[in-house]
Amino acid sequence: MKQEIMYDEETVIAEIKAVKKKDKEKSVAKEVSVMDLPGVGAATAEKLASVGYDNLMSIAVASPGELVDVAGMSEAVARKIIQAARESLDMGFASGDDLMAKREKVMRITTGVKEFDRIMSGGFETGCITECFGQYGSAKTQIAHQLAVNAYAADPTAVTVYIDTENTFRPERIIQFAEGKGLDGREVLKNIRVARAYNSDHQMLLAEKVEDLFKQGLNVKLIVVDSLTAHFRAEFVGRGQLAERQQKLNKHMHVLSKIADQYNACVYVTNQVMAKPDAFFGDPTEAIGGHIVGHNSTFRIYLRRGKKGSRVAKLVDAPNLPDDEAAFMVTEAGLTDV
């Protein structure tokens, strides 16, 4: 005897609607492009794409002012476009479990120094900004060269982008470090893209252009800015220009932070220091850039000279690691333990 299954009419209708809604959401997620956003025609889409706003995510995380500047639209239209982009994407809250899954994708670029790696829980993290500040000769640039070589050693497809503001990049040093690890220095150099920045505006533009390298299919894993504040410090002199300097510096670091997060890249910036005139006790050394640089850097490391030619790296700020320090040596073949 066949068992007759009774269906409630309202239940059936509700299930059909739910299925149609899911299908519609999938269709929208697949089909919506920048051209489908309200107020975006071919000319506007071309303007937006020319400065990097060529997908829904880049528009969804933009501010109205940014779209007004690049596309010449009104603020009301810019807000409407951003809102439509956000509605087309999943821009809500993520669970802690989801974020933990994302954290599992984080990679670490080793320094090659056991003690240094220990205080950094394995090396310099991808997905965030790590800042090293210290006086001249404290090994800030040496660390940058070593990270570039070690990134290649871990993955021969890994590309390093080096924004050089003080003419400190030396290909000869890369070859020395590479040979110290048994690598072909010339092959390592092929995977490093170097650009010399001649002023703060040029430096900011180069940082924005890094995103184009990802779109070209390059596996960029390390972005170095050496040094972060040199041009800003030289161009904005006196208290009267301090606010403008900090605004530009803040914007620059937000661009770097966004690239690091979106593409899971490691951003390493070096920073200059100054001596605090009101410090009568303790170390008067303080990093340039104030709270703007401090808040935008996920990890902050203070470098100084140690005993017998060594260098000391002191981890002074990290979201998940305790303050600690490690000593290391800078040799012809690279960074080594003391």
N, C-alpha and C positions, 0 to 999 in steps of 0.2 A: 504494500500500500504506500503510495507516494505521499510524502509530508508536504502539505501546502504551506508556503511561507507568505505571511501577510506583511505587506509594506504600508506604512503610514504615508499618506499623500504628502503631508507637509515635510516629513523627513526626507522623502525622495527629492522634492523640489529644493530643499536646503542643500542636499548633497550635490545636486546638479550645479547649483549656483557656486558652491565652494570649488568644484572642479573647474568651472569656467573661469573663476577668479584667479585660480592658480595658473591656469594656462595663459591668461591675459598677462599676469605678472611676469611669467617666464618670457613671453613674447616681447613685452616692453623692455625687459632687461637686456634682451638680445638685440633689439632693433633700434633703440633710441641712440641717436648720435648728437653731436653738437648742432648740426643743421636742423634737428627736430625741436630744439629748444625755442620757446616763444621769443620773437624779436630778433632771431639770428638768421640772417639771410646769407647768401653766398659771399658777399663782400665782407660782412662782419665776421663770418667764420674764418675767412682768409686772414683778416687782421689778427684775430685771436690766435690762430695757429702759428702765425709768423713769430709770435713772442712766447710760444710754448703752451698756450691754452687750446690744445688740440684733442682733449678728451674730457669726458664728464667729470672725472675726479679732479682734474686740475682746475676746472671752473667751480666745482662744488666747494673747494677749500679756499677759493679766492675771496678777496674783499671787494665790495662794490667800487671802491675808489680805484682799485687796480684795473678793473674792466673799463671804467670811465676813461682812464688815462690812455689805455692801449687801443680802444675801439671808438672813442669819441661819442659814446652813447650817454643818455641821461642816467642819473643815479637810480631813478625808479625802474628803468628798463634793466639796468645791471642787477638790481635786487631780484627782479622777476626771473631773470635768466639763472641766477645762482640758486634761487629757491627751486626752480624746475629741475635743475641738475641734481640737487640734493634729494628731491623726491624720487628721482629715477634710480638712485643708488641707495644702498643700505647704509645710512649715515647715523643710525641710532647708537645706543649703548651696546657695548660688547660685554659678555660675561667674563669673569676672571679666568675661567677655564679656557675661553677662546684666546685671551691674552697670553696665557701660559703656553698654549700651542704655538703662538706667534714667537714667543721668547725662545722656543726650542729651535727655531730657524736661525737664531743669532749665532754668528761665527766669531772667532777670535783670531786676530793676527798676532802671532807670538813676537816678542822682542828678541828672543834668542838667549835671554838672561833668565835663569831659573828663579832667582829672587824677585826680579821685576815682574815676571809672569805670575808669581805667587800672589803678590799684593794686588794684581789686576785680575785675579781669578782665571788665569789662563792666557791673558793677552788683551789687546785693544779690541773692544767690542765693535761689531757692525751695528748699524741702525741708530747711531748716536754720534755726538761730538765729544772728542777727548782733547783737552787743552793741556799743553805743557808750557809753563812759564819759568823764566830764570834769567840770570845775567848772561852776557856773552861768554861763550866757551863752556856753557853748562851742558852741552850735548843735545840741544833741541833739534838741530838740523841733522845731527848724526842719527838720532832716533828715526827721523823721517826717511833717511836713506835706507836704514836697516829694515824698517817696516815694508818699504817698497820691494826689497829683495826677498823678504820672508813671505810676502803675499804671493809672489811668483813661485817661490819654493813649494808652498802649499798647494798652489793651483797654477800650472803653466799658462792657463787662459786668462788669469786675473790681470786686470789693467790698473795701473796707478795713474791718477791725474795729479800733477804737481803744479800748483799756482805759486810762482816764485816772485815775491815782492822785493827781495833784497839781494838778488843775484847770488844766491847761496847754493843752488843745485849744481852738483859736480858729477858728470857722468863717470869720471875716473874713480870716484869714491864708490859708485855703484858697482863698477867692475871689481874693485878690491873686495868689497863685501860679498859679492857673488862668488868670486873665486875662493873666498874663505869658507863658503858653504859647498864648494865643489860644483858650482854652476857656471854656465857660459855667460859671462858678463854682457856680451853683445846681444844675446837672446833676451836677457832681462831688460836691457835698455829699449828693445823694440816694443816692450809692453808698458812703457812709461810715456805718458803724454805731458810735456812740459810747456807752460805758457808764462811769459814774463809779464807781470802787471806793473804799469808805469804810474798809476795813480789810483785813488780809491774807487773812482767810477769804473775804471778799467777792471779792477779787481772784482767788483760786484758783478760786472757783465760776464766775466769769465766763469764765475760761480754759477750764474744762470745758464751759461752755455754747456755746462757739464751734463745737463739733462739730455742734450742732443746726442751725446756719445752713447747714452743708454739706448736711445731710440735707433741708433745706427747698429745696435746689436752687440756692442762691446761689453764685456763682462767686467765693468768697473767695480773694484772691491775696496779701493783705498783712494781717498781724496785728501791731499795735503795742501794746507795754506800756510806758507812760511815766508813772512810772519803775518799774522792776522791784523795787527794794529799799526804797523810801521807807517803806512801811507796816511791813515786817519790821524795819527799823532803828528805827522809833519804838516798836514794841510789845515787842520783845525787847531789854531793856536789861541789860547786865552779862554777865560771863562765865558766870554760873550758867544763863542762858537761851540761851547761844550754840548748844549742841547741838540744842535744840528748834527754834531759828530756822533752822539750816542744814538740818535734816531737812525742814521745811516748804518751804523754798526749793528744795531738791532735788526734792521731789515736784512742785512747781509747774512747774519747768523741764522735768521729764520729760514732763508733760502737753503743754506747748508743743512740745517736740521731737517727740513722737509725732504730734501734729496736723500739724506741718510735713511730716513724712515721709510720712504716709498720704495727705495731700491735696495734696502738692506746693505748699505755701504758704510764703511768705516771712515769717518771724517776726523782727521788729525790736524789741529791747528797749533802753531807755536805763538807765543806771546812775549812781548817785552815787559820789562819791569821798571819800577822807579823806587827811590828811597823815600819813605815817609818822613817829612821834616819834623813831625811832632812825636816821633817814636824815640823815647829816651831809654827804653829797656827792650831787650829781645831783638829779633831780626827785623830791621826796618823795611825789608824788601816787600813790595806789593805789586801785583800785576796791573798792567794798563787796561783800561776799558771799564773798570768799576763793576757795578752790579750787573750791567747789561751782559758782559762777557761771562761773568760768574753764573748767572741764572741760565744762560743758553748752553753752557757746557755741562754735559752729563757727568764727566769725570774731569777732575782738575789735579794736575801733578806739578809740584814745585821741584825744580831741579837746581842743584847747587854742587859746587866742587867739594870733594871729600878729601880724606887723607891719602898721601902717596899717589896722587894723580887720579884717584877714583872720582866717580860722580855719585851723587845720592839723589834718588827719586823718592819724593814724599807724597803719598796720596793724601790730599787735603780735603777732597770732597767727592763723594760717590753715593748713589742712592741705595746701594745694597752691599757695600763693602766698608769695613772699619778703616779708620786712619792707620796708615802703616808706612814704612819706608824700606827701601832696598838700595844696596850699593852695587855699582857695576863699573867696569872699565871700558874705555874706548881704545881699541887697538886698530892696527892697520887692516886686520881681517874682519873687523866688526865689533859689536858689543859683546862682552863676555862677563861672566861672574868674577868677582874679586877673588 
